[in-house]
């Protein structure tokens, strides 16, 4: 198939529109997700948020991070300000991550340090079982 830059550009646009349509929030903190042999680790950038502004929930193998970051200027004061540029996201957010392996709910930990939320979810690992051949 011959190279068609316009077709390739349109394909990327379609992909980006699909990704954007999956988000229900006006902004969402960027996250990193990695796994080790015995756990999953999620790091989310949430600068300016206090622990009380973040809600974590887990159901089955799905972790959900919710919260809300207020606008930089209180709504009551916006009539006194004229913004020239707004790049920092604000408002409610909702991020969900689903894992392929089961997680142990009682061992989940969360730590907020320097604007980075780190959630660690231990995998529910069953010990190897020997199967006898008859």
CORHU-V978451 format. One record per pair of residues at least 12 apart in sequence whose C-alpha atoms are under 6 Angstrom apart, sorted by the first residue. I is the first residue (numbers start at 1). J is the second residue. Records with the same first field share a line. If there is no record, write none. Layout:
# CORHU-V978451
I=J  J
This chain:
# CORHU-V978451
25=93
27=89
28=93
29=45
30=44  45
31=43  44
38=122  123
39=121  122  123
40=120  121
41=119  120
42=118  119
43=117  118
44=116  117
45=116
46=115  116
47=115
53=67
54=66  67
61=98  99  102
62=97  98
63=96  97
64=95  96
65=94  95
66=93  94
67=92  93
68=91  92  93
69=90  91
70=90  91
71=90
102=123  124
103=122  123  124
104=122  123  124
108=120  121
